[in-house]
């Protein structure tokens, strides 16, 4: 890894913004160091950091506006709250983690090698807290505990960073708890939120108004393929196919290139258009799609569920022979029930994520049929089913292909709105069959 932003694919503008902000943050620390050192009688806020090296990276062009003696440019300076938006696979969480590492970097703005960068990227930095929702939402109790911990002084002397992946899953109460912290932030705490967009359905207007926005775009297939070849050692032809099939989603492209089971699941999804020969076939296809998503999700969470349950039982004294062991286990029913509830919520989320990946693949097929019907000069998403898409384009024409594509997109939206997946998928299959 050359630096912490190396894995952020096709996001040059966003990387430049984040580097300027990290350099501005370093300049702020450098300016504050003498005063803090005098007050504490010892080292400043960065401890043994090379603050001069950090500040050297913050070189504005000649004539750029400066704000006081600290040399921080108002337009490119640091702020305490950020929102990273973009389509799935654009790298929202990757950007947030990379920026957190850049803020904790002791030699620059994300060298990728120092202890601050390394511990942040591996998830072991004491001043970086990561919130990854296991279930369908992030609750208020979890957010209040996080905000309380984030108010503490950074143990390493730099920044206290809170990363919230999938901030669109905050409940209303959790959002209010976060809003209060953002409105009255501790002096050296930074909040990094990841969400699909700034639409009120994804993030509240009041939180959005207090954050700086970093929009990310869908990476081009060529950039994704280059990363797969360079970082993962995947053959160039396989990397190009996987990048196109994944529609710019880096993680999905890696899975397709390396996991035979992922390719088999994709093949089963792309066989759906051939199976829709009647009403019964449509319901059979819907059942097969739902069952495949459930099986994939169960396999993904099984190991985690088992390890969590074993760890909790051990902590509660399972297998113990002491006087209080049996009584402790009898009183543990509530904790085990709470764990089961969280695991069920996580399984539901995993099922919906697996189903959504299948729907994205299906949408790509009908998109190919539409572009072929319109004779648009664009490359197909699924090169291996291009002949089938061309046949569909001749049979349905552009209007029919568009209606089918819209049916898939409406199914995704319905599931996101908490419609039962089986009902939404059955309605979609009937729409695909009818055209």
The 8 nearest C-alpha neighbors of each residue, nearest first, counted from 0:
[[1, 2, 5, 111, 3, 112, 6, 4],
 [0, 2, 111, 5, 110, 3, 4, 112],
 [3, 1, 111, 110, 4, 0, 5, 109],
 [2, 4, 111, 109, 97, 5, 110, 100],
 [3, 5, 7, 2, 6, 97, 14, 94],
 [4, 6, 7, 3, 2, 1, 0, 8],
 [7, 5, 4, 8, 3, 93, 226, 0],
 [8, 6, 4, 5, 90, 10, 94, 93],
 [7, 9, 10, 6, 218, 222, 223, 5],
 [8, 10, 218, 11, 222, 7, 219, 216],
 [9, 11, 13, 12, 8, 14, 7, 215],
 [12, 10, 14, 13, 9, 15, 8, 7],
 [13, 11, 15, 14, 10, 16, 215, 9],
 [12, 14, 16, 15, 10, 11, 17, 213],
 [15, 13, 11, 17, 16, 12, 18, 10],
 [14, 16, 18, 12, 13, 17, 11, 19],
 [17, 15, 13, 19, 14, 18, 20, 12],
 [16, 18, 20, 14, 19, 15, 21, 13],
 [17, 19, 21, 15, 20, 16, 14, 108],
 [20, 18, 22, 16, 17, 21, 23, 75],
 [19, 21, 77, 23, 17, 76, 18, 22],
 [22, 20, 24, 18, 23, 102, 19, 108],
 [21, 23, 25, 57, 19, 24, 20, 56],
 [22, 24, 20, 26, 76, 25, 21, 77],
 [25, 23, 21, 27, 22, 26, 77, 20],
 [26, 24, 22, 28, 23, 27, 53, 54],
 [25, 27, 29, 23, 54, 24, 28, 30],
 [28, 26, 24, 30, 25, 29, 31, 23],
 [29, 27, 31, 25, 26, 30, 32, 24],
 [28, 30, 26, 32, 27, 31, 50, 25],
 [29, 31, 27, 69, 28, 32, 26, 33],
 [30, 32, 28, 29, 34, 33, 27, 35],
 [31, 33, 43, 29, 35, 34, 30, 44],
 [34, 32, 36, 35, 31, 37, 43, 30],
 [35, 33, 37, 36, 32, 31, 38, 43],
 [36, 34, 38, 32, 43, 37, 33, 39],
 [35, 37, 43, 33, 41, 42, 39, 34],
 [38, 36, 40, 34, 35, 39, 33, 41],
 [39, 37, 35, 36, 40, 34, 41, 33],
 [40, 38, 36, 41, 37, 35, 42, 43],
 [41, 39, 37, 36, 38, 42, 35, 43],
 [42, 40, 36, 39, 43, 37, 38, 35],
 [41, 43, 36, 46, 44, 40, 39, 45],
 [44, 42, 32, 36, 35, 46, 45, 33],
 [43, 45, 156, 46, 32, 157, 35, 28],
 [44, 46, 156, 48, 157, 43, 47, 28],
 [47, 45, 42, 43, 48, 44, 156, 155],
 [46, 48, 45, 49, 42, 105, 50, 43],
 [49, 47, 105, 45, 50, 46, 106, 104],
 [48, 50, 52, 51, 106, 105, 53, 47],
 [51, 49, 53, 52, 48, 29, 54, 25],
 [50, 52, 54, 53, 49, 55, 29, 26],
 [53, 51, 55, 50, 49, 54, 107, 106],
 [54, 52, 107, 50, 51, 55, 25, 56],
 [53, 55, 26, 51, 56, 57, 52, 25],
 [56, 54, 52, 57, 53, 51, 58, 22],
 [57, 55, 54, 58, 53, 22, 52, 107],
 [56, 58, 22, 54, 55, 23, 59, 19],
 [57, 59, 56, 55, 60, 54, 22, 61],
 [58, 60, 63, 57, 61, 72, 62, 64],
 [61, 59, 63, 62, 58, 64, 57, 72],
 [60, 62, 63, 59, 58, 64, 65, 72],
 [61, 63, 60, 64, 59, 65, 72, 58],
 [64, 62, 61, 60, 59, 65, 72, 58],
 [63, 65, 72, 62, 66, 73, 59, 74],
 [66, 64, 72, 70, 71, 67, 63, 73],
 [65, 67, 71, 72, 70, 73, 64, 68],
 [66, 68, 69, 70, 65, 71, 72, 64],
 [69, 67, 70, 66, 30, 71, 65, 27],
 [68, 70, 30, 67, 71, 27, 26, 66],
 [71, 69, 68, 65, 66, 67, 72, 26],
 [70, 72, 66, 69, 23, 65, 76, 73],
 [71, 73, 65, 76, 75, 74, 66, 64],
 [74, 72, 76, 75, 71, 66, 65, 64],
 [75, 73, 72, 76, 64, 71, 77, 65],
 [76, 74, 72, 73, 20, 19, 77, 23],
 [77, 75, 23, 73, 20, 72, 74, 71],
 [76, 78, 20, 24, 23, 75, 79, 21],
 [79, 77, 80, 76, 211, 81, 189, 20],
 [78, 80, 189, 190, 188, 77, 81, 184],
 [81, 79, 190, 210, 189, 78, 191, 211],
 [80, 82, 211, 210, 191, 212, 192, 190],
 [83, 81, 192, 212, 193, 191, 213, 211],
 [84, 82, 193, 213, 91, 214, 192, 212],
 [85, 83, 214, 195, 196, 194, 215, 193],
 [84, 86, 215, 195, 216, 89, 214, 196],
 [85, 87, 89, 195, 88, 217, 216, 84],
 [88, 86, 89, 248, 85, 195, 90, 217],
 [87, 89, 248, 90, 249, 86, 247, 250],
 [88, 90, 217, 87, 86, 85, 216, 91],
 [89, 91, 93, 88, 92, 94, 7, 215],
 [90, 92, 94, 93, 83, 193, 89, 84],
 [91, 93, 95, 94, 90, 96, 164, 193],
 [94, 92, 90, 96, 91, 95, 97, 7],
 [93, 95, 97, 91, 92, 96, 90, 98],
 [96, 94, 92, 98, 97, 93, 99, 191],
 [97, 95, 99, 93, 98, 94, 92, 100],
 [96, 98, 100, 94, 3, 99, 95, 4],
 [97, 99, 101, 95, 100, 96, 94, 102],
 [100, 98, 96, 102, 97, 101, 95, 103],
 [101, 99, 116, 97, 103, 119, 98, 102],
 [100, 102, 109, 108, 98, 104, 99, 103],
 [101, 103, 99, 100, 21, 104, 98, 108],
 [102, 104, 115, 100, 101, 116, 105, 99],
 [105, 103, 115, 101, 116, 109, 102, 106],
 [106, 104, 48, 107, 49, 115, 103, 113],
 [107, 105, 49, 104, 53, 52, 110, 48],
 [108, 106, 53, 109, 104, 110, 105, 52],
 [109, 107, 101, 21, 22, 104, 18, 110],
 [108, 110, 101, 3, 104, 111, 2, 107],
 [109, 111, 2, 112, 107, 108, 3, 106],
 [110, 112, 2, 3, 116, 109, 113, 117],
 [113, 111, 110, 117, 116, 114, 2, 115],
 [112, 114, 116, 115, 117, 111, 104, 105],
 [115, 113, 117, 116, 118, 112, 104, 105],
 [116, 114, 104, 103, 113, 118, 117, 119],
 [117, 115, 100, 111, 104, 119, 113, 114],
 [116, 118, 114, 120, 119, 115, 112, 113],
 [117, 119, 124, 123, 121, 120, 115, 116],
 [120, 118, 124, 122, 116, 100, 121, 117],
 [119, 121, 117, 122, 118, 116, 96, 100],
 [120, 122, 118, 119, 123, 117, 124, 116],
 [123, 121, 119, 120, 124, 118, 127, 129],
 [122, 124, 118, 121, 119, 125, 120, 127],
 [125, 123, 118, 119, 127, 126, 122, 115],
 [124, 126, 127, 123, 154, 155, 128, 153],
 [125, 127, 159, 124, 153, 160, 128, 154],
 [128, 126, 160, 124, 125, 161, 159, 129],
 [127, 129, 161, 162, 160, 126, 130, 125],
 [128, 130, 162, 161, 163, 131, 127, 164],
 [129, 131, 163, 164, 162, 132, 128, 161],
 [130, 132, 164, 133, 129, 163, 165, 162],
 [133, 131, 134, 137, 130, 136, 135, 165],
 [134, 132, 345, 131, 135, 344, 341, 348],
 [135, 133, 345, 344, 132, 348, 136, 341],
 [134, 136, 348, 344, 168, 345, 133, 132],
 [137, 135, 168, 134, 169, 138, 170, 132],
 [138, 136, 169, 168, 132, 170, 139, 173],
 [139, 137, 173, 141, 140, 170, 136, 142],
 [138, 140, 173, 142, 172, 141, 143, 137],
 [141, 139, 143, 142, 138, 144, 173, 145],
 [140, 142, 144, 139, 138, 143, 145, 137],
 [141, 143, 145, 139, 140, 144, 173, 146],
 [144, 142, 146, 140, 145, 141, 139, 147],
 [145, 143, 147, 141, 142, 146, 140, 148],
 [144, 146, 142, 148, 143, 147, 149, 141],
 [147, 145, 149, 143, 148, 144, 142, 150],
 [148, 146, 144, 145, 150, 149, 143, 151],
 [147, 149, 145, 150, 146, 151, 144, 143],
 [150, 148, 146, 151, 147, 145, 159, 188],
 [151, 149, 148, 147, 185, 146, 152, 188],
 [152, 150, 149, 148, 153, 147, 159, 185],
 [151, 153, 154, 150, 159, 187, 156, 149],
 [154, 152, 159, 156, 155, 158, 126, 157],
 [153, 155, 156, 152, 126, 125, 157, 159],
 [156, 154, 153, 157, 126, 45, 46, 125],
 [155, 157, 44, 45, 153, 154, 46, 158],
 [156, 158, 45, 155, 44, 153, 103, 159],
 [159, 157, 187, 153, 188, 160, 103, 156],
 [158, 160, 188, 126, 153, 187, 127, 189],
 [161, 159, 127, 189, 188, 158, 190, 126],
 [160, 162, 128, 190, 127, 191, 129, 189],
 [163, 161, 191, 129, 192, 130, 128, 190],
 [164, 162, 130, 192, 166, 129, 193, 191],
 [165, 163, 193, 131, 166, 130, 92, 192],
 [164, 166, 167, 194, 193, 168, 163, 132],
 [165, 167, 168, 194, 193, 164, 169, 163],
 [166, 168, 201, 165, 194, 202, 169, 195],
 [169, 167, 136, 166, 165, 137, 170, 135],
 [170, 168, 137, 167, 166, 173, 174, 136],
 [169, 171, 173, 172, 138, 174, 137, 168],
 [170, 172, 174, 173, 175, 169, 139, 138],
 [171, 173, 175, 174, 170, 139, 176, 138],
 [174, 172, 139, 170, 176, 175, 171, 138],
 [173, 175, 171, 177, 172, 176, 169, 178],
 [174, 176, 178, 172, 173, 177, 171, 179],
 [177, 175, 173, 179, 174, 178, 143, 172],
 [176, 178, 174, 180, 175, 179, 173, 181],
 [179, 177, 175, 181, 180, 176, 206, 174],
 [178, 180, 182, 176, 177, 181, 183, 175],
 [181, 179, 177, 183, 184, 178, 182, 146],
 [180, 182, 178, 184, 183, 179, 177, 80],
 [181, 183, 179, 180, 184, 178, 209, 206],
 [182, 184, 180, 181, 179, 185, 178, 186],
 [185, 183, 181, 180, 182, 186, 188, 79],
 [186, 184, 188, 150, 187, 183, 180, 151],
 [185, 187, 188, 184, 79, 150, 152, 189],
 [188, 186, 158, 185, 159, 189, 152, 153],
 [189, 187, 159, 185, 160, 158, 186, 79],
 [188, 190, 79, 160, 80, 159, 161, 191],
 [189, 191, 80, 161, 160, 79, 162, 81],
 [192, 190, 162, 81, 80, 161, 82, 95],
 [193, 191, 82, 163, 166, 162, 81, 83],
 [192, 194, 83, 164, 165, 166, 82, 91],
 [195, 193, 84, 165, 166, 167, 196, 83],
 [196, 194, 84, 85, 86, 201, 193, 197],
 [197, 195, 84, 198, 194, 201, 85, 202],
 [196, 198, 202, 201, 199, 207, 84, 195],
 [197, 199, 200, 201, 196, 202, 203, 204],
 [200, 198, 203, 202, 201, 204, 197, 196],
 [201, 199, 198, 202, 203, 167, 197, 196],
 [202, 200, 167, 199, 198, 197, 196, 194],
 [203, 201, 199, 167, 197, 200, 198, 204],
 [204, 202, 199, 206, 205, 207, 201, 200],
 [203, 205, 207, 206, 199, 208, 202, 197],
 [204, 206, 208, 207, 203, 209, 178, 202],
 [205, 207, 203, 209, 208, 204, 178, 210],
 [206, 208, 204, 210, 205, 209, 203, 202],
 [209, 207, 205, 206, 210, 204, 211, 203],
 [210, 208, 206, 207, 205, 80, 211, 181],
 [211, 209, 80, 81, 207, 208, 82, 212],
 [210, 212, 81, 82, 80, 213, 209, 78],
 [211, 213, 82, 81, 214, 83, 210, 84],
 [212, 214, 83, 82, 13, 84, 215, 211],
 [215, 213, 84, 83, 85, 212, 216, 13],
 [216, 214, 85, 84, 89, 10, 213, 13],
 [217, 215, 85, 89, 218, 214, 86, 10],
 [216, 218, 89, 247, 86, 219, 215, 88],
 [219, 217, 9, 247, 216, 8, 89, 220],
 [220, 218, 221, 222, 247, 217, 223, 9],
 [219, 221, 242, 223, 247, 222, 243, 224],
 [222, 220, 224, 219, 223, 225, 239, 242],
 [221, 223, 225, 224, 219, 220, 9, 226],
 [224, 222, 220, 226, 225, 221, 242, 249],
 [225, 223, 238, 227, 239, 221, 226, 222],
 [224, 226, 222, 228, 223, 227, 229, 221],
 [225, 227, 229, 223, 228, 224, 230, 222],
 [228, 226, 231, 224, 225, 230, 229, 233],
 [227, 229, 233, 232, 225, 226, 231, 230],
 [230, 228, 226, 227, 232, 231, 225, 233],
 [229, 231, 227, 226, 228, 232, 233, 225],
 [232, 230, 227, 233, 228, 229, 226, 253],
 [231, 233, 228, 229, 230, 227, 234, 235],
 [234, 232, 228, 231, 227, 238, 235, 237],
 [233, 235, 237, 236, 238, 228, 232, 227],
 [236, 234, 238, 237, 228, 239, 233, 224],
 [237, 235, 239, 238, 234, 240, 233, 241],
 [238, 236, 240, 234, 239, 235, 241, 256],
 [237, 239, 224, 235, 241, 236, 240, 242],
 [240, 238, 224, 236, 242, 237, 241, 235],
 [239, 241, 237, 243, 238, 242, 244, 236],
 [242, 240, 252, 244, 238, 243, 239, 256],
 [243, 241, 220, 252, 239, 245, 224, 240],
 [242, 244, 246, 240, 380, 241, 245, 220],
 [243, 245, 241, 380, 381, 246, 242, 240],
 [244, 246, 252, 242, 248, 243, 247, 251],
 [247, 245, 243, 244, 248, 242, 380, 220],
 [246, 248, 218, 220, 245, 217, 219, 249],
 [249, 247, 88, 245, 251, 250, 246, 252],
 [248, 250, 252, 251, 88, 247, 223, 253],
 [251, 249, 253, 252, 248, 254, 88, 245],
 [250, 252, 254, 248, 253, 249, 245, 255],
 [253, 251, 241, 245, 249, 242, 255, 250],
 [254, 252, 256, 250, 251, 255, 257, 249],
 [253, 255, 251, 257, 258, 256, 252, 250],
 [256, 254, 252, 253, 262, 258, 257, 261],
 [255, 257, 253, 254, 241, 252, 258, 237],
 [256, 258, 254, 255, 253, 259, 233, 261],
 [257, 259, 254, 261, 260, 255, 256, 262],
 [260, 258, 262, 261, 263, 257, 255, 256],
 [261, 259, 263, 262, 258, 264, 255, 265],
 [262, 260, 264, 258, 263, 259, 255, 265],
 [261, 263, 265, 259, 260, 264, 255, 266],
 [262, 264, 260, 266, 265, 261, 267, 259],
 [265, 263, 267, 261, 266, 262, 260, 268],
 [264, 266, 262, 268, 263, 267, 261, 269],
 [267, 265, 263, 269, 268, 264, 262, 270],
 [266, 268, 264, 270, 265, 269, 263, 271],
 [269, 267, 265, 270, 266, 271, 357, 264],
 [268, 270, 266, 271, 267, 361, 265, 272],
 [269, 271, 267, 268, 273, 272, 266, 274],
 [270, 272, 274, 269, 273, 268, 275, 284],
 [273, 271, 274, 275, 270, 269, 431, 432],
 [272, 274, 271, 270, 275, 276, 269, 387],
 [275, 273, 271, 272, 276, 280, 270, 284],
 [276, 274, 281, 280, 432, 272, 273, 277],
 [275, 277, 274, 280, 432, 278, 281, 273],
 [278, 276, 280, 279, 275, 281, 432, 274],
 [277, 279, 281, 280, 282, 429, 276, 432],
 [278, 280, 282, 281, 277, 283, 276, 275],
 [279, 281, 283, 277, 278, 282, 275, 276],
 [282, 280, 278, 284, 428, 279, 275, 283],
 [281, 283, 285, 279, 284, 280, 425, 286],
 [282, 284, 280, 286, 285, 281, 287, 279],
 [285, 283, 287, 281, 282, 286, 280, 288],
 [286, 284, 282, 288, 425, 283, 287, 424],
 [287, 285, 283, 289, 288, 284, 290, 282],
 [286, 288, 284, 290, 285, 289, 291, 283],
 [287, 289, 285, 291, 286, 290, 284, 292],
 [290, 288, 292, 286, 291, 287, 293, 285],
 [291, 289, 293, 287, 292, 288, 286, 294],
 [290, 292, 294, 288, 293, 289, 287, 295],
 [293, 291, 295, 289, 353, 354, 290, 294],
 [292, 294, 290, 296, 350, 291, 295, 297],
 [295, 293, 297, 291, 296, 292, 290, 298],
 [294, 296, 292, 298, 293, 297, 291, 299],
 [295, 297, 350, 299, 349, 293, 298, 294],
 [298, 296, 294, 299, 300, 295, 301, 293],
 [297, 299, 295, 301, 296, 300, 294, 302],
 [298, 300, 296, 297, 301, 295, 302, 349],
 [301, 299, 303, 297, 298, 302, 304, 296],
 [302, 300, 304, 298, 303, 297, 299, 305],
 [301, 303, 305, 304, 300, 306, 299, 298],
 [302, 304, 306, 300, 305, 301, 307, 299],
 [305, 303, 301, 307, 302, 306, 300, 308],
 [304, 306, 308, 302, 307, 303, 309, 301],
 [305, 307, 309, 303, 308, 304, 310, 302],
 [308, 306, 310, 304, 305, 309, 303, 311],
 [307, 309, 311, 305, 310, 306, 312, 304],
 [310, 308, 306, 312, 307, 311, 313, 305],
 [311, 309, 307, 313, 308, 312, 306, 314],
 [312, 310, 314, 308, 313, 309, 315, 307],
 [313, 311, 315, 309, 317, 314, 310, 308],
 [312, 314, 310, 316, 317, 315, 311, 309],
 [313, 315, 311, 312, 316, 310, 317, 309],
 [316, 314, 312, 313, 317, 311, 328, 327],
 [315, 317, 313, 319, 314, 324, 318, 312],
 [318, 316, 313, 312, 319, 315, 328, 324],
 [319, 317, 316, 320, 313, 324, 312, 325],
 [318, 320, 316, 317, 324, 321, 325, 313],
 [321, 319, 324, 318, 322, 325, 323, 316],
 [320, 322, 324, 323, 319, 325, 316, 318],
 [323, 321, 324, 320, 325, 326, 319, 327],
 [322, 324, 326, 321, 325, 327, 320, 316],
 [323, 325, 327, 321, 319, 326, 316, 322],
 [326, 324, 328, 327, 323, 329, 322, 319],
 [325, 327, 329, 323, 328, 324, 330, 322],
 [328, 326, 324, 330, 325, 329, 323, 331],
 [329, 327, 331, 325, 330, 326, 315, 324],
 [330, 328, 326, 327, 331, 325, 332, 324],
 [329, 331, 327, 328, 332, 326, 333, 334],
 [332, 330, 328, 334, 333, 329, 327, 335],
 [333, 331, 335, 334, 330, 336, 329, 328],
 [332, 334, 336, 331, 335, 337, 330, 338],
 [335, 333, 337, 336, 331, 332, 338, 311],
 [336, 334, 338, 332, 337, 333, 339, 331],
 [335, 337, 339, 333, 334, 338, 332, 340],
 [336, 338, 334, 340, 335, 339, 333, 341],
 [339, 337, 335, 341, 340, 336, 342, 334],
 [340, 338, 342, 336, 337, 341, 343, 335],
 [339, 341, 337, 343, 338, 342, 336, 344],
 [342, 340, 344, 338, 343, 339, 345, 337],
 [341, 343, 345, 339, 344, 340, 346, 338],
 [344, 342, 346, 340, 345, 341, 339, 347],
 [343, 345, 134, 347, 341, 342, 346, 135],
 [344, 346, 134, 133, 342, 348, 347, 343],
 [347, 345, 349, 343, 348, 344, 342, 350],
 [348, 346, 344, 350, 345, 349, 343, 351],
 [347, 349, 345, 351, 346, 350, 134, 135],
 [348, 350, 346, 352, 296, 347, 351, 353],
 [351, 349, 296, 347, 353, 293, 348, 352],
 [350, 352, 354, 348, 353, 349, 355, 347],
 [351, 353, 355, 349, 354, 350, 348, 356],
 [354, 352, 350, 292, 356, 355, 351, 349],
 [355, 353, 351, 357, 292, 356, 352, 350],
 [354, 356, 358, 352, 357, 353, 351, 359],
 [355, 357, 359, 353, 354, 358, 352, 360],
 [358, 356, 354, 360, 355, 359, 268, 361],
 [359, 357, 361, 355, 360, 356, 362, 354],
 [358, 360, 362, 356, 357, 361, 355, 363],
 [361, 359, 363, 357, 358, 362, 356, 364],
 [362, 360, 358, 364, 363, 359, 269, 357],
 [363, 361, 359, 365, 364, 360, 404, 407],
 [364, 362, 366, 360, 361, 365, 380, 367],
 [363, 365, 367, 361, 366, 362, 368, 388],
 [366, 364, 368, 367, 362, 404, 363, 400],
 [365, 367, 363, 369, 364, 368, 362, 370],
 [368, 366, 364, 370, 365, 379, 369, 388],
 [367, 369, 388, 392, 365, 371, 366, 370],
 [370, 368, 366, 372, 400, 371, 397, 367],
 [369, 371, 373, 375, 367, 372, 368, 374],
 [372, 370, 374, 368, 373, 369, 367, 392],
 [373, 371, 392, 397, 369, 370, 374, 396],
 [372, 374, 370, 371, 375, 397, 369, 396],
 [375, 373, 371, 372, 370, 376, 369, 377],
 [374, 376, 370, 373, 377, 371, 372, 369],
 [377, 375, 374, 378, 370, 371, 373, 379],
 [378, 376, 375, 379, 370, 374, 371, 367],
 [377, 379, 380, 376, 382, 367, 375, 243],
 [380, 378, 367, 381, 382, 377, 385, 243],
 [379, 381, 244, 243, 363, 382, 367, 378],
 [382, 380, 244, 383, 379, 384, 385, 364],
 [381, 383, 385, 384, 379, 380, 240, 244],
 [382, 384, 381, 385, 386, 387, 240, 380],
 [385, 383, 387, 386, 382, 381, 388, 364],
 [384, 386, 388, 382, 387, 383, 389, 381],
 [385, 387, 389, 388, 384, 390, 383, 382],
 [388, 386, 390, 384, 389, 385, 391, 368],
 [387, 389, 368, 391, 385, 390, 386, 367],
 [390, 388, 392, 386, 391, 387, 368, 385],
 [391, 389, 387, 393, 388, 392, 386, 394],
 [392, 390, 388, 394, 389, 393, 395, 368],
 [391, 393, 368, 372, 389, 396, 395, 390],
 [394, 392, 390, 391, 396, 395, 389, 372],
 [393, 395, 391, 392, 396, 390, 399, 389],
 [394, 396, 399, 392, 393, 391, 400, 397],
 [397, 395, 392, 399, 393, 372, 398, 394],
 [398, 396, 372, 400, 369, 399, 401, 373],
 [399, 397, 401, 400, 396, 402, 395, 369],
 [398, 400, 395, 402, 401, 397, 396, 434],
 [401, 399, 369, 397, 403, 398, 402, 395],
 [400, 402, 404, 398, 403, 399, 397, 405],
 [403, 401, 405, 399, 404, 400, 398, 406],
 [404, 402, 406, 400, 431, 405, 401, 434],
 [403, 405, 401, 407, 365, 406, 402, 362],
 [404, 406, 408, 402, 403, 407, 409, 401],
 [407, 405, 403, 409, 404, 408, 427, 410],
 [408, 406, 410, 404, 405, 409, 362, 427],
 [407, 409, 405, 411, 410, 406, 412, 404],
 [410, 408, 412, 406, 411, 407, 405, 413],
 [409, 411, 413, 407, 408, 412, 423, 427],
 [412, 410, 408, 414, 409, 413, 415, 407],
 [411, 413, 409, 415, 410, 414, 416, 408],
 [414, 412, 416, 410, 415, 418, 411, 409],
 [415, 413, 418, 417, 416, 411, 412, 420],
 [414, 416, 412, 417, 413, 411, 418, 351],
 [415, 417, 413, 414, 418, 412, 411, 419],
 [418, 416, 414, 415, 419, 413, 420, 412],
 [417, 419, 414, 413, 416, 420, 423, 422],
 [418, 420, 422, 421, 417, 423, 414, 413],
 [421, 419, 423, 422, 414, 424, 418, 289],
 [420, 422, 424, 423, 419, 425, 289, 285],
 [423, 421, 425, 419, 420, 424, 426, 418],
 [422, 424, 420, 426, 421, 410, 425, 427],
 [425, 423, 427, 421, 426, 422, 285, 420],
 [426, 424, 428, 422, 285, 427, 423, 282],
 [425, 427, 423, 429, 424, 428, 422, 430],
 [428, 426, 424, 430, 425, 429, 406, 410],
 [427, 429, 431, 425, 281, 430, 426, 424],
 [428, 430, 432, 426, 431, 427, 281, 433],
 [431, 429, 427, 433, 428, 432, 434, 426],
 [432, 430, 428, 434, 403, 429, 433, 427],
 [431, 433, 429, 430, 434, 275, 428, 277],
 [434, 432, 430, 431, 429, 428, 277, 403],
 [433, 431, 432, 430, 399, 403, 402, 395]]
